[in-house]
Amino acid sequence: MVLTINVAVLLAVIIILRLRRRTEARSRNDEKLTVVIVLVFGVLIAPTAFGQGILDVVVQLVQGVSQSGR
Protein backbone atom coordinates (compact mmCIF):
# COMPACT_ATOMS: atom_id res chain seq x y z
CA MET A 1 0.00 0.00 0.00
CA VAL A 2 1.39 3.38 -1.05
CA LEU A 3 0.25 6.54 0.67
CA THR A 4 0.76 9.77 -1.24
CA ILE A 5 0.15 13.27 0.01
CA ASN A 6 -0.49 16.08 -2.41
CA VAL A 7 1.77 18.97 -1.38
CA ALA A 8 -0.82 21.57 -2.43
CA VAL A 9 -3.45 19.96 -0.21
CA LEU A 10 -1.00 19.80 2.68
CA LEU A 11 -0.14 23.48 2.26
CA ALA A 12 -3.85 24.38 2.09
CA VAL A 13 -4.40 22.66 5.44
CA ILE A 14 -1.40 24.43 6.95
CA ILE A 15 -2.67 27.81 5.65
CA ILE A 16 -6.11 27.24 7.13
CA LEU A 17 -4.65 26.27 10.50
CA ARG A 18 -2.30 29.27 10.54
CA LEU A 19 -5.03 31.75 9.60
CA ARG A 20 -7.37 30.50 12.33
CA ARG A 21 -5.01 31.84 14.99
CA ARG A 22 -5.72 35.21 16.55
CA THR A 23 -4.00 38.15 14.90
CA GLU A 24 -2.61 39.42 18.20
CA ALA A 25 -0.75 36.14 18.74
CA ARG A 26 1.26 36.43 15.52
CA SER A 27 4.74 37.86 15.30
CA ARG A 28 6.08 39.63 12.22
CA ASN A 29 8.19 36.58 11.32
CA ASP A 30 5.12 34.38 11.68
CA GLU A 31 3.21 36.61 9.24
CA LYS A 32 6.12 36.53 6.77
CA LEU A 33 6.19 32.73 6.92
CA THR A 34 2.45 32.62 6.22
CA VAL A 35 2.93 34.85 3.17
CA VAL A 36 5.71 32.59 1.85
CA ILE A 37 3.55 29.49 2.36
CA VAL A 38 0.63 31.13 0.52
CA LEU A 39 2.91 32.13 -2.38
CA VAL A 40 4.27 28.58 -2.69
CA PHE A 41 0.68 27.28 -2.60
CA GLY A 42 -0.25 29.66 -5.41
CA VAL A 43 2.67 28.50 -7.53
CA LEU A 44 1.70 24.86 -6.98
CA ILE A 45 -1.96 25.25 -7.95
CA ALA A 46 -1.43 27.74 -10.82
CA PRO A 47 -0.87 25.13 -13.58
CA THR A 48 -3.74 22.89 -12.43
CA ALA A 49 -7.32 22.97 -13.72
CA PHE A 50 -8.44 24.37 -10.35
CA GLY A 51 -5.87 27.18 -10.57
CA GLN A 52 -6.94 28.01 -14.12
CA GLY A 53 -10.56 28.14 -12.98
CA ILE A 54 -9.66 30.60 -10.23
CA LEU A 55 -7.75 32.71 -12.76
CA ASP A 56 -10.76 32.77 -15.10
CA VAL A 57 -13.07 33.91 -12.28
CA VAL A 58 -10.67 36.67 -11.22
CA VAL A 59 -10.28 37.86 -14.82
CA GLN A 60 -14.06 38.03 -15.25
CA LEU A 61 -14.42 39.98 -11.99
CA VAL A 62 -11.74 42.47 -12.99
CA GLN A 63 -13.28 42.95 -16.43
CA GLY A 64 -16.71 43.48 -14.88
CA VAL A 65 -15.40 46.06 -12.42
CA SER A 66 -13.41 47.91 -15.09
CA GLN A 67 -16.42 48.00 -17.44
CA SER A 68 -18.77 49.25 -14.72
CA GLY A 69 -16.44 52.19 -14.07
CA ARG A 70 -16.82 53.49 -17.62
ABEGO torsion letter per residue (X at the ends): XBBBBBAAAAAAAAAAAAAABBAAABBAAAAAAAAAAAAAAAAAAAABAAAAAAAAAAAAAAAAAAAAAX
